[in-house]
Amino acid sequence: MLYQLYESQRALMAPFSEFASAASKLYDHPLSPFAHSILSQRISAALDLMHRLAKDYEKPQFEITSATVNGVEVAVQERVALQKPFCRLLRFKRFTDDVQALTAMKNQPTVLVVAPLSGHHSTLLRDTVRSLLHDHKVYITDWTDARMVPAEAGPFHLNDYVGYVQDFIRHIGPQVHVISVCQPTVPVLAAVSLLASRSEATPRTMTMMGGPIDARRSPTAVNNLAMNKRHEWFENNVIYRVPPNYPGAGRRVYPGFLQHTGFVAMNPDRHLSSHYDYFLDLIRGDEDSIEAHRKFYDEYNAVLDMPADYYLETIKTVFQDFALVNGTWMVEGELVKPQDITTSALLTVEGELDDISGAGQTRAAHDLCTGIPKERQFHYDVEGAGHYGIFSGRRWREKVYPQVRDFIARFDADQGSPAKPAALTDAAAEPLAAPTRSKRSTTKAGA
């Protein structure tokens, strides 16, 4: 019933949002007589803000059309490499007529970015992909909004997620390097573990960033909600059926608008302040700040529904049973054994101010992957970074990406060498032979 009420409210607000947008332009356009009144800028700014608060946010596009390789700008085209009912494997194919750049691109490592299926679209990793394209061939998982998947496609479970990741790795080939951000760190580690247990080829490297490998460590507000509520509570209170106006009508889902509400509730003061600053920027005509606000919230407010079975099983497996770290997780009758991974190199990344995945949760992967030699395991704490800062924004580009790039390059060129990647020697990343744990601030880190 709640989903139907939300859809009714959305339909009622749509005309008001369009009216607010048109009225805002009426008070802002230089040829309009209303634009010359004393309060025209404030009225236009207020109406623009109302429009953005009331509008419906559709799935954004990556809009990555070019990248720079060896100082040469090359064209980028988004292609579907593999299509599955609940996910598309996208490839960002690069093109150029420059012979040197073309030669460099052919020899660059191949990276699979596994995006989260946790409420936002994969375009949230746009900055991640844009950086990687300078030095890598890039694939990414583009998860489908569950309300858009017809019921006849069947259910989608956590085990299916693991299977999808394995299929994508097989499709790309054993030369692939896998990067998982937040939620997928757990199923990705399971997928690679099962490949290793079957003696199949595993990725050359695994980079895991800000994920709940062991949610018992430094639990955050997100972890506490999942751990302190009974499994039945989630099934009875947050699972609804898709309304009839979508292709997936009747499918049981965890609606994206509930997830979005939870995100906002974590830092309501910060979001309120951000919208007020946007109002002031509109009055001042600060175009750079206005555009930055719009880009962020166009992404942040665009959410998707998650399949109910997948969502409930993730809650139980990751946050209640801790099945991965307890060694009890069975996927299609096979036990997940991370200790079977022996040839892949491992890098974990955590943000100092991460309020979604707490300190040590991602680093716990090293305690599980005992088959990987210590000289092939590395950890990097990103000072001053919140959850989003480890894969997007200035800290990602200036601090994290150089570490990830050089880590991948080192083990792509020489899989067998135990030497530490050059960038990791000089920077803050540390080999796990002599780990140190940085102090984490208790300050909440926002988007």
N, C-alpha and C positions, 0 to 999 in steps of 0.2 A: 504493500500500500504506500509506503514511504516513497518508493521510486516513482509511482504514478503521481503523487503529490508534487514531487520535485519537477517532473516533466510538465505538469500543469502550471507551476510557478514560472518555469523557464519560458513557456509559451506566452504567458501573460506579460512577462517582462520584456520580451523581444520588441514589441512595438514601442514601448517606452524608451528602450535603449536607442532605437533608430531615431526617435523624435529628439532625444537629448543630443545625439550626434549632429543632426541637422540644425537644431537650435544653436548649438555651440558654434557652428560655422557661420550662422547668421549674425552672431555678435562678434565674429572675428574677421570676416572677409572685408578687405579694404573698400569694396564697392557697395557694401551694405550700409544704409543710413544708421542702423543700430550700432555699428562698430565705432561710431564717434561719440557715443554717450560716455559719461564719466565712469560708470561701473562696467563698461562693456567687457574689459579684460577679465574681471573677476567673475562675471556672469558666464562668459564663455568657458573659463577654466572650470567652474563648478559643474556646468553641463557636460563638459568633456569627461570629467571624473565620474559623473553619474553614468555616462554611457559605458565607460570601461568597467564599472562595478556591476552593471546590469547585463552586459552583453554575454553571449555564449561563445566560448573559446573552442575553436576547431583545432584538429591536429595540425601543428606547424610543419613546415617543410624544412629540410636540411639547408637548402639554398647554397650549397657549396658548388661553385661552378669553376673554380680555379685554385691552383696551389703553386707554390714556388719550389722547384727542385734544382739544386745547384745554381741558384741565382736566376733561373729561367722560369717564367710563368707558363704553366701548362694547363690545359683544359681538363675539367673533371666532369664525368658523366655518371649519374646514379643508375645502376642496373640491378635487376632482380636476378641473383645467382641461383636461388633455390626457393621454391614456394611451398609452404605447408599451411594447413588450415589455421593455425594460431600464430604463425610467424613467417616473415619473409627474411631470407638472408640477402642483404644488400651488399653490392660491391661498388666502390667508388673508383671507376676506371679512369685512368689518366691518359691524356693524349698530347703529343707534341711532335713537331717536325725537326726539333733540334736534336742532332745525332748524339751529342754528349749527354744531354739530359735523358734521352731515350735509353741509352746504354746504362746510365746510372739507375733509372727506374727498374730496368729488367733485373738488376742485381740486388735490389733492395729487399729486406725481409717482408714476409707476409704476416699481417696481424688480423686476428679475429677479435673484435670488441664485442663482448657479451653484455648487452644493455640490461638494466633492471626491468623486471615485470613487477612493478610495485606502485603503480598509480600514474606515473608520468610516461610520456612517449619517449622513444629512443632518441628523438631530436634533442633531448636534454643533454646528450653527449656531443652536441654539435661542435663545441670547442675542442673536445677530445679528438674527434675525427679530423677536424681542420688542422690541428697540430701534427697528428700522425701522418697525414698525407704528404708532408714535406720529405719524409724519409722512409715511407713504407707503402706497401700495397695493402689497402684497408678493406675489410669486410665488417659488417655490423649486423646484429640481430635486431629486426624491427618487429616487435610484438604487436599483434592485432588486438584491437579493442574487442573484448569478448561479446559485447552487445551487437557487434557486426558479424559474428560468426553464426551461421544458421544452426539450429538445434540438431539437425540431422548430421552435422559434422562430429557429433559425439562429445563426451566430456574431455577435459584436459586436467591431468594430474601432475603432481610434482615429479613423478617418475617419467612422465612424458617430456617435461622440461629437460631432464637429464638426457633422455633419448634424443631430443632435438639437438642439444649441444654436441653429442657424439656424432650425429649425422652430419652436422656442419663441419666438424673437425675432419671427418673422413672425406667429405666433399672437397675441402680445400687442399688436404694432403698433410703428410707428416712434417712438412717444413714450417707449419704454422706456429705463430706465437699467440697465446691467448691472454687477453686482458679482460678481467671481470671487475665490474664496479658495483659495490654495495651488495644488494640482495643476491645476485648470481654467483658470488664467490662460493657459496655452499654447494649448489648443484653443479657448478663447473668443477669443483674439486672432486665431487662424486663421479662426474662423467669421466674425468681423466683417470681417477682411481680404477674404475671398472675397465677402462681400456687397458691399463697396465696389468690388471689381474688376468685379462684374457690374452696377454702378450701381444696386444695390438700396439701400433706406433702411437706415442703420446706427443703432445706439443713440445717444441724445443724449449720454450719457457712459459711460465705461468706468472702473470702479474696480477695480484689481488689487492684491491683498493677499497678500504673502508667497508668491509663486510662482516657479518655476524657469524664468523666461523665458530666462535665459542661465546655465545651471548651471556654466559654467566659472569664474564669478566667485565668489571666496570659497567654494570647495566645502566642504560639510559632510560628516559621516560618511555621511549618506544618499546624497549625491551620489557620494562616493568608491566606495561599494559598487557603484553602478550603472555607474560609469565604468571601474572596474578589473577587473570580471569580464566575460568574453566573453559574447556573446549566447547562445551554446550552453549556457553554464553555467546561466543562468536557466531555459532550457527543460528542461534535464535534471534540475535539482535543486529547483525550487520550483513546478513545474506538475504538478497531479494531477487525476484525474477524480472527479467528485462521486459519492459512494456511492449505492446503490440506494434508500435510505430518503428521498430528496428528489425533488421534481418534476424537477429538472435532472439526474437520474441520467445519468452518462456524459459530461457536459459537461466540457471541460478548463477548469480555473480555477486562479487563484492563491489558495489558501485564506486566509480571514481570520485563522485562528489563527496562521499563519506571520507575517502582517503584525503581529499583536498581539505576538507574541514578539519581533519586531524592535523595536517601540516600547518595550517594557519593557527590552530589553537596552541601549538607549541610555542609560538612567538607572536602573539597578537599585537603587543605594543610595537614591535618592530615593523609589522605590516601597516599598522595605523600610521606610524611616523612616516613610512615610505610613501603612502598615498598623500599625506599632507604635504610632504616635500614636493611631490609631483604637482600638486595644486599650485604651490608657490613658484615652481619652475615654469609652469604655464603662464603665470602672471608676468614673470620676469622675461619670458621668451628665451630661456636657456635650452636651446634645441638639443645639445648633446645629452644633457641630463634627462630631458623628456624622452628622447629616443632610447636611452639606456633603460629607463623605467618600463617603457612599452615593450621592448624586446624581452626583458626578464619576465614580466607578468604574462605576456603572450604565451610563453613557454610554461611558466609555473602554474597558470590557471587552466591549461589544457591537460585534462586527465582522461584515463581510460578505465574501463571496468575489467576486473580480474575474474577468471573462472573460479567459481566457489570451491570446487574440489581442490584446485591448486592452492588457493589462499588458505583454506583450513588445514591442509596437510603441511604447508610451510609453517604455520603457527605451531602445530603439534610437533613436527620433526625438529625444527630449528630452535624454537623458543620454549618448548615445554619438556620434550623428551631428551633434547640435546643429543639426538641419535648419532650424529656424525662424530662428535668428540667422545661419546661413550662406546663407540664401536658396535652399535646395534642397528644401524640403518641398512635395511634390505631394499634393493631396487630390482623388481621383477625376479625375486628369488635369489639374487646375488648380494652378498655382503659387501658393503663399501669399505675398502681397505686402503687408505691413503699411503700406508707404509709400502705398498707395492710399487709406487712411483719411484723410479730410480734414475731415469735419464733426463728428466726435465729439470731446468733451473727454476728457482722460485724467488720472487721478489714480492714482499708485502709492503703496503703503503698505508699509513694512518695519519689523520689530521689531528693536530694538538688540541683543537677546540671542537672536535666532532661530537655533536650532541645526538647523533643517530646511532652510530656504531662506536661504542666506548673504547677506551685505551686497552690494548691487548687483545681485543676480539679478533682482529684480522691476523695479528702476529701469531695467534694460536695455531695457524696452519703449519708452522715450522715444527711444532710439537707432534703433529700428526704425520708429517711427511718424513719419517725417520729413515726412509730408504734413499733419500736424496743426500749426497755428501754435504757436510756443513759448509765446505768452501763454495758450494753452488747455491747457498741460501743467503738471502739478504733482506734487510728490513730498513725502511726509511720513515722517520717521523717528520712531518711537515710542520714546522713551527708557524704558529699564527693562523693555520688553516682550519676552517670548519669543514663540514661534510662535503659541501659542494666545491670548496676551494681545492680539493685534491684532484679534481678532474675538470675544472672549469675556471676561467678567470686568470688573473695575473699570476697567482701562486702556482697554478697548474703549468702555465706556459714558462715561467722563469725558474721554478724549483723542481717540480715533479717531472715534467716532460723530459728534460735533459737526462734525468736519472733513468727513466723508463727507456728512452731512445738508446742510450749507451749500453744498458743492460741487455736489451734485445740484440743490438749489433754485435756485442761481444760473444754471446752464445749462439748467434746465428752463424758467425764466421768460423767458430771453433767450438763445436759441441762438447768435445771431450776434455778441453782444458780446464783445470780447476782454478786458474788464475782469476783474481778479482777484476771486474770491469773497471777500466781506467776512471770513469766518472765517479764510480762508487768509492774509489780509493781517496779521492780528493774532497768529496762532498760529505754530507751528513749520513748517508746510508752506511749500514754496518753489516759485516759478515756475521752470521749467527754463531760463529765460534766464540765470539766475545761480545754478547749482547749487552746493551745498556737500555734502561727504561727511562724515558724522559718524563718529567713532571707535567701533568696536564692541568690546565686551568679549568676551574669549575664554571667559568663563564660560558653561557650558551652561545653557540655560533649559529648565525642565521644564514639564509641563502645569499 
